[in-house]
Amino acid sequence: MNAIRYCLVMIMVVAFGACASLAVAAEDDMGWPPLPDLANTNTLSVDGRTIERFIHRNRDSWGYKDSVEHCFYLVHPKTKANGKAPLLVVLHSGNRSALAYLGYNFLNRPVDAGEIPSDIGEKGRDDFFVLYLNSNNGEFWGGSGDRSPTPYPLGPSSAERRVVDTIKWATAKYGLDENRVYATGTSMGGCGGMGIALMNGGVFAAVSFWVPAGMGYAVGRMGFEQPPPADASQARKDAWLRQISAVDRADPPVVIDLSSQTDGWSVDQAVILNAAQDGRLPLIVGWGPFAHTWYRSWIAKYSHSAAVLAYPWLEIRRDEAYPVFTHASSDQRAPWLHKPGEFDEVGQINGYFRWKSVTDTPTAFAMRLWLESSATNAVAPREATADVTFRRLQQFKVAPAARYAWRVVRNGAEVAAGSAAPDAAGLLTIPRVLVATEPCQLGLKISL
């Protein structure tokens, strides 16, 4: 029976991948401009989910030099969401396709020697829509496909414009939850996806990328230069740090980055790690000697990386504040920031911190913070200190010239208090907050 079912699925996959020309989809009441020459070319039903295949041409605003036909696949939920459905966007790796990734996750495509395994990435949950976008090595999701340190242009690539517009199209057409849009990708998908996500905090709530094939596009899009070499003058290093601090950016999504020091594509990780610390960016990192792999099981063998894999990023919402943890005492020593023999072979940055927004009004703000240790077999620290910066504040706003009183409460008792003022970028940071497995509440109010 399994063999018969497999043959039937493969017949459907072949038919599904063909570019049959069917009627153009109706676009009248979508609330978002239609994609050019959009056509629904096929529909499948697999394991209680409807899967649609679309093809379309370029929008002039995307900036492609040639008229290219694009395709994407939209997987409908298996179960109804409580409210509007969330959306997960999947960006495939090089030498693969959207259809290949769709097959690994939903169409029972077999795993052959050398093929990407079926445990790659994420496919959301049963109540998620999943959007599989298609790219090619030529556009590399916005990156160049090499390891060169040449800075990228600051503007968005054609691929980035297409990705964002397609997400907005799908969100409007199907009435999806705009506050729960996520993205994941590996290798090439991580390279381009990192840059796309960091500059589109108004679209993505959180993203998770595995073994990204270089950080060049992300560095260029964020306006960062490559870090100076280790033997550069102190004046040059100081100038680079000032440039990072001066960048004016919107609140980005929470970013998970799983990379390996034994992966040649990871050579420029230092720039994004330093930028996250100095620019107060929400970056969660896990590493180990797992090289350039797509196997979840291989990455999960390393305890700290397993903790990062277990991070509840699909619960983060775009309409809720989040904290950024920097200079945490619980961080391991990253390979890209330390000399050989001085870094940790397996480690994480910010992988054990958790939070829950409690109060966000015009006059007061409070957030519950704790360290999570039960999700994996990793041994989490019982306590850690970190600088805590608040981003995506909703009603509570930080004024440039104001001071803010803060207090930390644990078990009903105040354990720390003080006042702080925002930095030149308008970010309010509370220094050296003690976070433990036992939750605390960090509250803010404007000082009179």
Secondary structure, DSSP 8 states (H G I E B T S, - for coil): -HHHHHHHHHHHHHHHHS-----B---TTSSS---TT-EEEEEEEETTEEEEEEEE---GGG--SS---EEEEEE--SS--SSS--EEEEE--TT--HHHHHHHHHS-----TTS--TT-S----TT-EEEEE---TTTGGGS-SS-------SS--HHHHHHHHHHHHHHHHHT--TT-EEEEEETHHHHHHHHHHHT-TTT-SEEEEES-S-SHHHHHHTT------TTS-HHHHHHHHHHHHH-------EEEEEE-TT-GGGTTHHHHHHHHHHHT--EEEEE-S--S---HHHHHTSHHHHHHHT--GGG--TTS-EEEEES-TT----TTTS-TTSS-SSEEESTTEEEEEEEE-SSEEEEEEEE--SSSSS---SEEEEEEEEES-SS----TT--EEEEEEETTEEEEEEEE---TTS--EEEEEEEESS-EEEEEEE--
